[in-house]
Each structure stands twice: as structure tokens, then as C-alpha cells.
């Protein structure tokens, strides 16, 4: 998702952004009612990422210009993620027609399916379906509107229709919701609570005219949650997604999150992350619990193609029996992150993967994957 630098990259402008955005997001005038949500979704819920998966979805790198001189390296890093997950569950790799052989050459064939479809980019977390589960094994695929992170990258018409094609392939009924939302903008605990950021979902390039209450009403009805905790901020220097929550705060269990903290007072994100922690302290979850916070003050920067980027250790992906964790090649920070996550996810393997090229493109293992939850069966 690498594109032009945004004003948030400048510390002075970031400080101004803090003042103007907090606490309710840079929303346009509120003049639209909440979108209609299909009553078929009543009684369904979005499972937590750690609940059993049927498979994982991943889109093969496609937009060569995005990766500049690192396109081949991007494919190698994506393949490493595919192989790591395939040791634990099936992976469906979505690829352009004609790319199937390349996918198999890089990833192998064990526990891997290739589904060919027209695609524009490689971030299935954001343009894939959000699958919700009901009783007796019924699943529905919620298909929110995708507008390429506020129309930052074009074309995106193939990606805007990708969720529908994936759902048809999976044999899961599609339910459209007329609101822009990316999967990386939310995290759920499967127990009634969803966390997101005002910086992203209330940004005027997503849903102009929708108020915070309208956005929250839609999320509750579409994804089966009772409480929406809207943090003020994602990363202020996020040049790609306008502050997705999966870079700063992720549920690790019901009532517990791993959240980014920044002790360095000179960082553009210092005050923003502090405000997020205060918000978590003051807003209980759907069960009335005060959310337990595991702080993560780790980040590792590197240079690629003349750009300074950082690996976000919070952008890990939880699959069946394993946690896929991005690493930066910085031994001290990598080892600290792996140790912290190993202690948090006792009983799951911790699998490190090189995350530098994917971070250069704008994400991490979480951004390039989407879980397909297994059906919830009685008993």
C-alpha cells in the first residue's frame, strides 16, 4: 500500500492532527442515517481470530509498482507466510489468472489451494469477507464496501468485488452492507466486543456523513457485537490506512488486548498511544469487564528503497495452533517480541517470519491474511 507520504509523517503536523482529530475522528458533516443491515444477520456473530479456522485466505502479490524494486522479495515473504500457516491449516491463495504455477513454485502444494480471480492488490484482510457464524453450523459472509483506503490506490474495482467472488467459491452466502470498512480496522473478542479507531472509521474519506453512533450501530448489527470501543488513534505516521487498529491494539483473549505503547516522548505516536490506553481504561467491554492491557513498546525501523519503515510486532496473525509473527532482523527487538507473544499464547507455536518487505508495502502477516472460521456446531 505504499503511496505518497501523508501529513501525519511530519511531527509538527501530527501534533496538529492530534488536536483536531481527538477524540471523535475527522468526520464530515453528519447527515446520513445508519445503513440498513440485512435481518439475515440477526443472531450471528464474528468469531475471535483464535477460534477454530476452516482455512486462511491470502492474495498473491500483484501490483508490481507497489513494491518498487522489491517485488520478487515480496513474493518470497508472502510464500513464507503461506508455508508457515499451511503447516497448521489449509490456505487458499487467491492469484491472478496465469499466476497459479508461480504460487505453487513458491509455496508448494501441501495444504494449499490456488483460487484464480482478477485482483488489484494483495491485502485480503481489507477487501475480503468478514464471516459470521450462527447456530447449527450456518455461516454468512459480510461484504462491506471497499474503496481502497479512501481511494488512495487505483484501480481497485477488481478488489472491490473480490469478497463476493471468494464467498461464491467457498459456498458461503453473501450479505452486503453499504458502509466502507476494512477488516484491518477492527478487532473482535468473539464475546461481544469490537475495538476500532476513530482516526480510520470516522475519516471523511471512508463514510462521509455518517456519525460515530451510526457507524457503531452498523457494526453491532452486522457483526453481532454489543459493545464498540472506539479508540481515538491508530499510528499517526500510518501512510497507508489512516490508522488501522491492527497496528496498535489486538485482542488476545476475551477482556484482554495487546496494545502499542510508546515511551519515547519525542515520538509522533507517544501522546496518541497514551490516549488510547486511557480510553481502554475508561471503557469496559460488553461483559462489563475493565479491559486488561498488555503493553508492547517495541518497534524496529529499517530502510528500504530510500524509505524508513518499521515492522509492527502487533500485526501478528493467529491460526490454528500457531501465531505468525513478523520479524525485522534486529535480534534484540525480535527476540523480545517473540518471548512476549510466546508467554501470551501458551499452547500455540510461535512462528517468526521476515516481515520487512511486507512492512515496506504497508502491512504485516495480519494484513495479508483473512481467517475463515469453522462452522459453529451444536455441543
C-alpha positions in Angstrom: 0.0 0.0 0.0 3.0 2.3 -0.2 1.9 5.6 -1.7 2.7 9.3 -1.2 3.6 10.5 2.2 0.8 11.9 4.2 0.8 14.9 6.5 0.9 12.6 9.5 4.6 11.8 8.7 5.6 15.3 9.8 5.8 15.6 13.6 4.5 19.2 13.7 1.5 18.3 11.5 1.0 15.2 13.5 0.7 17.3 16.7 -1.9 19.4 15.0 -3.7 16.2 13.8 -3.8 15.1 17.4 -5.6 18.2 18.5 -8.1 18.4 15.6 -8.9 14.7 15.4 -9.3 13.7 19.1 -11.5 12.4 20.3 -14.1 11.8 17.6 -12.3 11.5 14.3 -12.1 13.8 11.3 -15.7 13.1 10.3 -17.6 15.1 7.7 -20.9 16.7 8.4 -23.3 14.1 9.9 -26.3 13.9 7.6 -26.9 10.2 6.8 -28.7 7.6 8.8 -27.1 4.3 9.7 -27.0 1.9 6.7 -29.7 -0.7 6.5 -28.4 -4.1 7.8 -30.0 -7.3 6.4 -32.1 -9.1 9.1 -30.5 -12.3 8.0 -27.5 -11.3 10.2 -29.6 -11.3 13.4 -28.2 -13.9 15.8 -24.9 -14.2 14.0 -21.5 -13.2 15.5 -18.0 -12.7 14.2 -15.7 -15.2 16.0 -12.4 -14.2 17.5 -9.3 -14.9 15.4 -8.1 -17.6 17.9 -11.3 -19.7 17.5 -11.0 -22.7 15.1 -10.5 -21.9 11.4 -11.6 -23.8 8.4 -8.8 -22.1 6.4 -6.9 -18.9 5.8 -7.2 -16.7 2.7 -4.2 -14.8 1.2 -3.9 -12.8 -2.0 -0.7 -13.3 -4.0 1.3 -10.0 -4.7 0.0 -8.4 -7.9 0.7 -4.7 -8.1 4.3 -4.6 -9.1 4.7 -0.8 -8.8 3.6 -1.0 -5.2 6.8 -2.9 -4.3 9.2 -0.9 -6.4 12.4 -2.9 -6.6 11.3 -5.5 -4.0 8.5 -7.3 -6.0 10.4 -10.6 -6.0 11.3 -10.3 -2.3 7.6 -9.6 -1.5 6.6 -12.9 -3.2 9.2 -14.7 -1.1 7.9 -13.2 2.1 4.3 -13.9 1.2 5.3 -17.5 0.4 6.9 -17.9 3.8 3.7 -16.8 5.5 1.7 -19.3 3.4 4.0 -22.2 4.2 4.1 -21.4 7.9 0.3 -21.3 8.1 -0.1 -24.4 5.9 1.7 -26.5 8.5 -1.4 -25.9 10.7 -4.4 -25.3 8.4 -5.4 -25.1 4.8 -4.5 -21.9 2.9 -6.4 -20.6 -0.1 -4.1 -18.4 -2.2 -6.0 -16.0 -4.5 -4.0 -15.3 -7.6 -4.4 -13.6 -11.0 -5.2 -16.0 -13.8 -1.8 -17.2 -15.1 -0.1 -17.0 -11.7 -1.0 -20.4 -10.3 2.2 -22.1 -11.3 4.2 -19.3 -9.7 2.3 -19.7 -6.5 2.9 -23.4 -6.4 6.6 -22.9 -7.2 7.0 -20.5 -4.3 4.6 -22.1 -1.8 4.5 -25.8 -2.7 1.2 -27.7 -2.8 0.8 -29.3 0.7 -2.4 -28.0 2.3 -2.5 -25.1 -0.3 -5.3 -24.3 -2.8 -5.0 -21.7 -5.5 -8.1 -19.8 -6.5 -7.7 -17.7 -9.6 -9.5 -14.3 -9.7 -8.9 -10.8 -11.0 -7.3 -8.8 -8.2 -5.7 -5.3 -8.0 -3.6 -5.7 -4.8 -2.7 -8.1 -2.1 -4.4 -7.2 1.2 -7.2 -9.7 1.7 -7.6 -8.5 5.3 -9.1 -5.3 4.0 -11.1 -6.4 0.9 -12.0 -9.9 1.9 -15.3 -11.0 3.5 -15.9 -10.9 7.3 -17.5 -14.3 8.0 -20.0 -14.5 10.9 -21.3 -17.7 12.5 -24.8 -18.7 13.7 -26.3 -21.8 15.2 -26.3 -25.2 13.6 -23.2 -24.5 11.5 -24.7 -21.7 9.4 -22.2 -19.1 8.2 -22.7 -15.8 6.3 -20.2 -13.6 4.6 -20.5 -9.9 5.4 -19.3 -7.8 2.5 -18.7 -4.2 3.4 -17.8 -1.6 0.8 -14.1 -1.4 -0.1 -12.8 1.9 -1.5 -9.1 1.3 -1.5 -8.4 3.1 1.9 -10.1 6.3 0.8 -9.3 5.9 -2.9 -5.5 6.1 -2.3 -4.7 3.4 -4.9 -6.2 2.9 -8.3 -7.6 0.9 -9.9 -9.4 -1.1 -7.3 -12.6 -2.3 -9.0 -11.4 -5.9 -9.0 -10.6 -5.8 -5.3 -14.0 -4.1 -4.6 -15.7 -7.2 -5.9 -13.3 -9.8 -4.6 -15.2 -10.7 -1.4 -18.3 -11.7 -3.4 -16.2 -14.0 -5.7 -14.4 -15.6 -2.7 -17.7 -16.2 -1.0 -19.1 -17.9 -4.1 -16.0 -20.1 -4.2 -16.4 -21.0 -0.6 -20.1 -21.7 -0.9 -21.0 -19.1 1.8 -24.0 -16.9 1.4 -23.1 -13.2 0.9 -24.7 -10.3 2.8 -23.8 -6.8 1.6 -23.5 -3.8 3.9 -23.4 -0.4 2.4 -20.7 1.1 4.6 -16.9 1.3 3.9 -14.9 -0.8 6.3 -11.7 -2.7 6.1 -11.0 -5.8 8.2 -7.8 -4.4 9.5 -9.9 -1.6 11.0 -11.4 -3.9 13.6 -10.5 -6.5 16.2 -13.2 -8.6 18.0 -13.1 -10.9 21.0 -15.9 -13.2 20.0 -17.6 -12.3 23.3 -19.5 -9.2 22.2 -16.8 -6.5 22.0 -15.2 -4.9 19.0 -12.4 -2.3 19.0 -11.7 0.1 16.2 -10.2 3.6 15.8 -11.9 6.9 15.2 -8.9 8.0 13.1 -9.8 5.5 10.5 -13.5 4.6 10.5 -14.7 8.2 11.1 -12.3 9.7 8.5 -14.2 11.6 5.8 -12.6 9.5 3.1 -14.5 6.4 4.3 -18.1 7.2 5.2 -18.8 11.0 4.8 -21.9 12.0 6.6 -22.1 9.0 8.9 -21.8 9.9 12.6 -20.0 7.8 15.2 -23.2 6.5 16.6 -24.4 5.4 13.0 -21.1 3.6 12.4 -21.3 1.9 15.8 -24.9 0.9 15.2 -24.0 -0.7 11.9 -21.0 -2.6 13.3 -23.2 -4.0 16.1 -25.9 -5.2 13.8 -23.6 -6.6 11.0 -21.0 -8.4 13.2 -23.1 -9.4 16.2 -21.3 -7.4 18.8 -22.8 -5.5 21.7 -20.1 -3.0 22.6 -17.9 -0.9 20.2 -14.8 0.6 21.9 -13.6 3.3 19.6 -10.0 4.3 20.3 -9.0 7.8 19.2 -6.0 6.8 17.2 -4.0 4.3 15.1 -0.4 5.2 14.3 -0.2 8.9 13.3 2.6 8.1 10.9 0.5 5.5 9.1 0.9 6.5 5.4 -1.5 3.8 4.2 -4.6 3.0 6.1 -5.4 6.2 8.2 -4.7 4.3 11.4 -6.0 0.7 11.3 -6.4 -0.8 14.8 -4.5 -4.0 13.9 -1.2 -2.0 14.1 -1.9 -0.7 17.6 -4.3 -2.9 19.5 -5.4 -6.5 19.1 -7.5 -8.8 21.3 -5.5 -11.8 22.6 -8.4 -13.2 24.7 -11.8 -12.0 25.9 -11.2 -9.0 28.0 -7.5 -8.7 27.2 -5.6 -6.8 24.5 -2.1 -6.3 23.3 -1.7 -2.6 22.8 1.1 -0.4 21.4 2.7 1.9 23.9 5.4 4.5 23.1 7.6 5.6 26.0 9.7 7.9 23.8 8.2 11.4 24.4 9.7 12.6 21.1 7.8 10.0 19.0 4.9 11.3 17.0 2.9 8.4 18.5 3.7 9.0 22.1 0.7 11.0 23.1 -1.7 9.2 20.7 -0.9 5.8 22.2 -1.2 7.2 25.8 -4.7 8.5 24.9 -5.6 5.0 23.6 -4.6 3.5 26.9 -6.7 5.9 28.9 -9.6 5.2 26.6 -9.2 1.4 27.2 -9.1 2.1 30.9 -12.3 4.1 30.9 -14.4 1.9 28.6 -15.4 -1.6 29.8 -16.2 -4.4 27.4 -19.5 -5.9 26.6 -19.4 -8.0 29.8 -18.7 -5.0 31.9 -15.0 -6.0 32.4 -12.3 -3.5 32.5 -10.1 -4.5 29.6 -6.7 -5.9 30.6 -3.9 -4.3 28.6 -0.6 -5.9 27.8 1.6 -3.1 26.6 4.0 -3.5 23.7 6.7 -0.9 23.5 8.7 -2.5 20.6 9.3 -1.3 17.1 12.1 -1.9 14.7 12.9 0.6 11.9 14.8 -0.1 8.7 15.5 1.5 5.3 14.2 0.1 2.0 14.0 1.8 -1.4 15.0 5.1 0.3 12.1 4.9 2.8 12.2 4.5 6.5 9.7 1.8 7.6 9.1 -0.2 10.8 7.9 -3.7 11.5 4.8 -3.7 13.7 5.1 -6.7 16.0 1.4 -6.2 16.9 0.5 -7.2 13.3 0.7 -10.9 14.1 -1.8 -13.5 12.8 -3.4 -16.2 14.9 -4.0 -19.5 13.1 -4.9 -23.0 14.4 -2.2 -23.8 16.9 0.2 -21.1 15.9 0.9 -17.4 15.9 2.7 -15.9 12.9 4.9 -13.1 14.0 6.8 -10.6 11.7 10.4 -10.0 12.5 12.8 -7.3 11.4 16.3 -8.9 11.5 17.0 -6.8 14.7 17.9 -9.6 17.1 17.2 -7.8 20.4 13.7 -6.5 19.4 12.7 -9.7 17.5 13.6 -11.9 20.5 11.8 -9.6 22.9 8.6 -9.7 20.8 8.7 -13.5 20.3 9.2 -14.0 24.0 6.3 -11.7 24.9 3.9 -13.4 22.4 5.1 -16.8 23.5 4.1 -16.0 27.1 0.8 -14.6 25.9 -0.2 -17.5 23.7 0.7 -20.5 25.8 -0.2 -23.7 23.9 0.4 -22.2 20.5 3.6 -22.4 18.5 5.2 -19.0 17.7 6.5 -18.9 14.1 8.7 -15.9 13.1 8.6 -14.8 9.5 10.7 -12.0 7.9 8.3 -9.0 7.8 10.4 -6.2 6.3 9.3 -6.3 2.7 5.6 -6.7 3.7 6.0 -3.7 6.1 7.6 -1.7 3.3 4.4 -2.5 1.3 2.3 -1.3 4.1 1.4 -4.2 6.4 2.3 -7.4 8.1 1.1 -11.0 8.4 -2.2 -9.9 9.7 -2.8 -7.5 6.8 -2.2 -10.2 4.2 -4.4 -12.9 5.7 -8.0 -13.4 6.5 -9.4 -16.3 8.6 -12.4 -18.3 7.5 -13.9 -19.5 10.8 -15.0 -23.1 11.1 -18.8 -23.6 11.4 -20.1 -23.4 15.0 -21.8 -26.8 15.6 -24.1 -27.6 18.5 -22.5 -29.0 21.6 
